[in-house]
Amino acid sequence: MPYPHTGPTGLGQIAQQSAQVLYQHRLVSTRQLHQLITPHHTRTEYLRRQLHTLRKAGLAETVGRRLSGQTELLWWLTEKGANAVESVGLLPQRPYRMSPEAALGPLQEHTLATVETGLGFVDWARRLGHECGPLDWSPETAHYYRDDARPGEDLSLIPDAVLNYVHTDTKAKQRTLLTFFIEVDRTQMTIARLAQKLHAYAAYHAYTPQQSANRGAKAGRRAPTAPAWRYRYPVFPRLLLVLTGASDTRLARRIADLRSLAASDPTLTATGLRAGVTTLSQLQQQGPFAPIFAPVLGPAEPTDAWLRPVSLAA
């Protein structure tokens, strides 16, 4: 989607865009920034110069990432850089601030994997003539709800990302805005914990907040309203789980185990939640509109990111 290319003043356009991307996604590698912002350049030298301009101005800093004996620079905004982006007012403000300790911490690889997943959508949108840009997903946005299984508790569902994607059907001359909840799994948590996250999405889908009844109604009685998600989304977002961090064989077993646990959860089976699971490599190689997603519930026949029921997809 198009965005105005303004940002911290006194910087080139690429540096400004880089600052916005770093503000939104917190920690991004040089390669990822290149693919997100300057994919039309065959080399990264110009982007690197712009990034070093940010660092010289005290707006950005780097930490190293070591893979296979090679060092890759990871970029993040300093407090000064975050304040500069916020002063422009183009992006929703985020209270989170990156630090050297957090950038080097245990969530480094998870943060980068989430960016890599968003990048997969951006790359395929370019190839397919759809729309999804570097700022079209927001990480870790809280959604508050309550669950009958945990009475009295105020709970929050925090997807790894909420991603917006405009699908264009040139033959039908139709454009459709799709919103996805993205969960990235690097096989660091148990399969039972991953299934619990699915349950949380089902509980949020079902949650209807209560409000006080109109005047004249019996005191203390509360009237039902619309489901909480309807105040944020016209349609409940499709849930996409993206697995990485292990061999294809292990990830396939993990998908099968997740489907089995989901089928035994009555809250999940009773909900209208549309959820599919795939691997990061499949997303990168085939794109979200190839049949790469195994439905979490129902027949295991692969489908695409539309997650249509099998009878409709046929």
C-alpha positions as CSV (number, residue, x, y, z in Angstrom):
1,M,0.0,0.0,0.0
2,P,1.3,3.5,-0.8
3,Y,2.6,5.6,2.1
4,P,3.9,9.2,2.2
5,H,7.7,9.0,2.3
6,T,8.3,11.6,5.0
7,G,10.1,11.0,8.3
8,P,12.9,12.4,10.4
9,T,13.9,15.7,8.7
10,G,17.3,16.2,7.1
11,L,17.5,12.7,5.8
12,G,17.2,11.1,2.4
13,Q,14.1,9.3,1.4
14,I,15.6,5.8,1.9
15,A,16.9,6.7,5.3
16,Q,13.4,8.0,6.3
17,Q,11.7,4.9,5.1
18,S,14.3,2.8,6.9
19,A,13.6,4.7,10.1
20,Q,9.8,4.0,9.7
21,V,10.4,0.3,9.1
22,L,12.7,0.0,12.1
23,Y,10.2,1.9,14.3
24,Q,7.4,-0.5,13.3
25,H,9.3,-3.8,13.3
26,R,11.9,-3.0,16.0
27,L,14.8,-5.2,14.8
28,V,15.6,-5.8,11.1
29,S,18.6,-7.1,9.3
30,T,20.4,-5.2,6.4
31,R,19.2,-7.9,4.0
32,Q,15.6,-7.6,5.1
33,L,15.7,-3.8,4.8
34,H,17.1,-4.2,1.3
35,Q,14.4,-6.5,0.2
36,L,11.7,-4.4,1.9
37,I,12.8,-1.0,0.8
38,T,15.2,-1.2,-2.2
39,P,14.5,-4.5,-3.9
40,H,15.0,-2.8,-7.3
41,H,18.7,-2.2,-6.4
42,T,20.9,-5.2,-7.2
43,R,23.4,-4.2,-4.5
44,T,23.0,-2.9,-1.0
45,E,25.7,-0.2,-0.9
46,Y,23.3,2.8,-1.3
47,L,21.0,1.4,1.5
48,R,24.0,0.8,3.7
49,R,25.1,4.4,3.3
50,Q,21.7,5.6,4.2
51,L,21.6,3.4,7.3
52,H,25.0,4.6,8.4
53,T,23.6,8.2,8.0
54,L,21.0,7.2,10.6
55,R,23.6,5.8,12.9
56,K,25.8,8.9,12.6
57,A,22.8,11.1,13.5
58,G,22.3,9.0,16.6
59,L,18.9,7.7,15.3
60,A,19.8,4.1,14.8
61,E,22.2,1.5,16.2
62,T,23.3,-2.0,15.3
63,V,24.1,-5.4,16.9
64,G,25.6,-8.4,15.3
65,R,23.9,-11.7,14.4
66,R,26.1,-14.7,14.0
67,L,25.0,-17.5,11.6
68,S,27.3,-20.1,10.1
69,G,30.4,-18.1,11.2
70,Q,29.3,-14.9,9.4
71,T,28.3,-11.6,11.1
72,E,25.1,-9.9,9.9
73,L,24.2,-6.5,11.1
74,L,20.8,-6.0,12.7
75,W,19.4,-2.4,12.9
76,W,17.2,-0.8,15.6
77,L,16.1,2.7,16.5
78,T,17.5,4.6,19.4
79,E,15.2,6.6,21.7
80,K,16.2,9.7,19.7
81,G,15.2,7.9,16.4
82,A,11.9,6.6,17.8
83,N,11.0,10.1,19.0
84,A,11.9,11.5,15.6
85,V,9.6,9.1,13.8
86,E,6.8,9.8,16.4
87,S,7.1,13.5,15.9
88,V,6.1,13.1,12.2
89,G,2.8,11.4,13.3
90,L,2.5,9.0,10.3
91,L,2.6,5.8,12.3
92,P,0.7,4.7,15.4
93,Q,2.8,5.3,18.4
94,R,4.3,2.2,20.1
95,P,5.4,2.3,23.7
96,Y,8.1,-0.3,23.1
97,R,11.7,0.8,22.8
98,M,14.5,-1.4,21.7
99,S,17.8,-1.5,23.6
100,P,21.2,-3.2,23.0
101,E,20.3,-5.8,25.6
102,A,16.9,-6.6,24.0
103,A,18.4,-6.6,20.5
104,L,20.9,-9.3,21.6
105,G,18.4,-11.1,23.8
106,P,16.6,-14.4,23.4
107,L,13.8,-13.0,21.3
108,Q,16.2,-11.8,18.5
109,E,15.6,-14.8,16.2
110,H,11.8,-14.7,16.8
111,T,11.6,-11.0,15.9
112,L,13.6,-11.6,12.7
113,A,11.5,-14.6,11.8
114,T,8.3,-12.5,12.1
115,V,9.9,-9.9,9.8
116,E,10.9,-12.7,7.4
117,T,7.2,-13.8,7.4
118,G,6.0,-10.3,6.6
119,L,8.7,-10.0,3.9
120,G,7.3,-13.2,2.3
121,F,3.9,-11.5,1.8
122,V,5.5,-8.3,0.5
123,D,7.6,-10.2,-2.0
124,W,4.7,-12.2,-3.4
125,A,2.5,-9.2,-3.5
126,R,5.0,-7.6,-5.8
127,R,5.1,-10.7,-8.0
128,L,1.3,-11.1,-8.2
129,G,0.4,-7.5,-8.6
130,H,-1.2,-7.3,-5.2
131,E,-0.6,-4.7,-2.5
132,C,1.3,-5.4,0.7
133,G,4.1,-3.0,1.8
134,P,6.8,-2.8,4.5
135,L,4.4,-1.1,6.9
136,D,1.4,-3.3,6.3
137,W,1.9,-5.5,9.3
138,S,2.0,-4.5,13.0
139,P,3.7,-6.7,15.5
140,E,2.3,-7.6,18.9
141,T,-1.0,-5.7,19.1
142,A,-3.0,-6.5,22.2
143,H,-6.6,-7.8,21.9
144,Y,-8.4,-8.0,25.2
145,Y,-11.0,-10.6,26.1
146,R,-12.4,-13.0,28.7
147,D,-12.7,-16.7,28.6
148,D,-15.4,-18.8,30.3
149,A,-12.7,-21.3,31.1
150,R,-10.9,-18.7,33.2
151,P,-13.7,-16.7,34.9
152,G,-12.9,-13.3,36.4
153,E,-9.6,-12.9,34.5
154,D,-8.9,-10.1,32.1
155,L,-6.9,-11.8,29.3
156,S,-5.0,-10.4,26.3
157,L,-4.3,-12.1,22.9
158,I,-1.2,-10.7,21.3
159,P,-0.5,-12.0,17.8
160,D,3.0,-11.9,16.5
161,A,1.6,-9.7,13.8
162,V,-1.6,-8.4,12.3
163,L,-1.1,-8.1,8.5
164,N,-3.2,-6.3,5.9
165,Y,-3.0,-7.5,2.3
166,V,-4.9,-6.3,-0.8
167,H,-5.7,-9.1,-3.2
168,T,-6.4,-8.0,-6.7
169,D,-8.3,-10.2,-9.2
170,T,-7.7,-8.5,-12.5
171,K,-10.1,-10.8,-14.4
172,A,-13.0,-10.1,-12.0
173,K,-11.8,-6.5,-11.6
174,Q,-12.1,-7.0,-7.8
175,R,-9.9,-5.9,-4.9
176,T,-10.3,-7.5,-1.5
177,L,-8.7,-6.4,1.7
178,L,-7.6,-9.4,3.7
179,T,-6.5,-9.2,7.3
180,F,-4.5,-12.0,8.9
181,F,-3.4,-12.8,12.4
182,I,0.1,-14.2,12.1
183,E,1.7,-16.6,14.6
184,V,5.3,-17.6,14.0
185,D,6.5,-20.8,15.6
186,R,10.2,-21.6,15.7
187,T,9.5,-24.9,17.5
188,Q,10.8,-23.4,20.8
189,M,7.5,-23.9,22.6
190,T,5.7,-27.2,23.3
191,I,3.0,-28.3,20.9
192,A,0.5,-28.1,23.8
193,R,1.4,-24.4,24.4
194,L,0.9,-23.8,20.7
195,A,-2.5,-25.4,20.9
196,Q,-3.3,-23.2,23.8
197,K,-2.6,-20.2,21.6
198,L,-5.2,-21.5,19.2
199,H,-7.7,-21.8,22.0
200,A,-7.1,-18.1,22.9
201,Y,-8.0,-17.1,19.3
202,A,-11.2,-19.1,19.5
203,A,-12.0,-17.5,22.9
204,Y,-11.4,-14.1,21.5
205,H,-13.6,-14.9,18.5
206,A,-16.4,-15.9,20.9
207,Y,-16.0,-13.1,23.4
208,T,-18.9,-10.6,23.6
209,P,-18.4,-7.8,26.2
210,Q,-21.3,-6.9,28.4
211,Q,-22.6,-3.4,29.0
212,S,-25.1,-2.0,31.4
213,A,-28.7,-2.4,30.3
214,N,-30.8,0.6,29.2
215,R,-32.5,2.8,31.8
216,G,-35.6,1.1,33.2
217,A,-34.1,-2.4,33.1
218,K,-33.6,-4.4,36.2
219,A,-30.6,-3.0,38.2
220,G,-27.4,-5.0,37.8
221,R,-28.6,-6.7,34.6
222,R,-26.2,-6.3,31.6
223,A,-27.1,-6.4,28.0
224,P,-25.1,-8.2,25.4
225,T,-23.3,-6.3,22.6
226,A,-21.5,-7.3,19.4
227,P,-18.5,-9.5,19.7
228,A,-15.4,-7.6,20.7
229,W,-13.6,-8.2,17.5
230,R,-16.3,-6.4,15.5
231,Y,-15.2,-3.1,16.9
232,R,-11.8,-3.6,15.2
233,Y,-12.4,-5.7,12.1
234,P,-15.3,-6.0,9.6
235,V,-14.5,-9.7,9.3
236,F,-12.7,-11.8,11.8
237,P,-9.1,-12.1,10.5
238,R,-7.9,-15.4,9.2
239,L,-5.2,-17.0,11.4
240,L,-2.0,-18.2,9.8
241,L,0.6,-20.1,11.7
242,V,4.0,-20.1,10.1
243,L,6.5,-22.7,11.3
244,T,10.2,-22.6,11.0
245,G,13.4,-23.5,12.8
246,A,13.5,-27.3,12.2
247,S,13.7,-29.8,9.4
248,D,10.7,-30.3,7.0
249,T,10.1,-33.7,8.5
250,R,9.9,-32.4,12.0
251,L,7.7,-29.5,11.0
252,A,5.3,-31.9,9.2
253,R,5.0,-33.9,12.4
254,R,4.4,-30.7,14.4
255,I,1.6,-29.7,12.0
256,A,-0.1,-33.2,12.4
257,D,0.2,-33.0,16.2
258,L,-1.3,-29.5,16.2
259,R,-4.3,-30.6,14.1
260,S,-4.9,-33.5,16.5
261,L,-4.9,-31.3,19.6
262,A,-7.1,-28.8,17.9
263,A,-9.6,-31.4,17.0
264,S,-10.0,-32.4,20.7
265,D,-10.6,-28.8,21.8
266,P,-14.4,-28.2,22.0
267,T,-14.0,-24.4,22.0
268,L,-12.1,-24.6,18.8
269,T,-14.4,-27.1,17.0
270,A,-17.4,-25.0,17.9
271,T,-16.0,-21.7,16.6
272,G,-16.0,-20.1,13.2
273,L,-12.3,-19.5,13.4
274,R,-10.5,-20.0,10.1
275,A,-6.9,-21.1,10.7
276,G,-4.2,-22.7,8.6
277,V,-0.6,-23.7,9.2
278,T,2.4,-23.8,6.8
279,T,6.1,-23.5,6.9
280,L,8.2,-20.3,6.3
281,S,10.0,-22.0,3.4
282,Q,6.7,-22.9,1.7
283,L,5.5,-19.3,2.1
284,Q,8.8,-18.0,0.6
285,Q,9.0,-20.4,-2.3
286,Q,5.3,-20.8,-3.4
287,G,3.6,-17.7,-1.9
288,P,0.4,-17.4,0.2
289,F,-2.0,-18.1,-2.6
290,A,-0.6,-21.5,-3.4
291,P,-2.1,-24.5,-1.6
292,I,0.5,-24.4,1.2
293,F,-1.8,-24.2,4.3
294,A,-3.0,-27.3,6.1
295,P,-6.4,-26.3,7.8
296,V,-6.1,-26.5,11.6
297,L,-9.6,-28.0,11.7
298,G,-11.4,-30.4,9.3
299,P,-10.0,-32.3,6.3
300,A,-6.2,-31.9,5.9
301,E,-6.5,-31.1,2.2
302,P,-4.1,-28.2,1.5
303,T,-5.5,-24.8,0.7
304,D,-4.4,-21.2,0.2
305,A,-4.5,-18.1,2.4
306,W,-8.2,-17.6,1.7
307,L,-8.8,-20.7,3.9
308,R,-12.1,-21.4,2.2
309,P,-13.9,-24.5,3.2
310,V,-13.0,-27.5,1.0
311,S,-16.5,-27.5,-0.6
312,L,-16.1,-23.9,-1.6
313,A,-12.5,-24.1,-2.7
314,A,-13.2,-27.0,-5.1
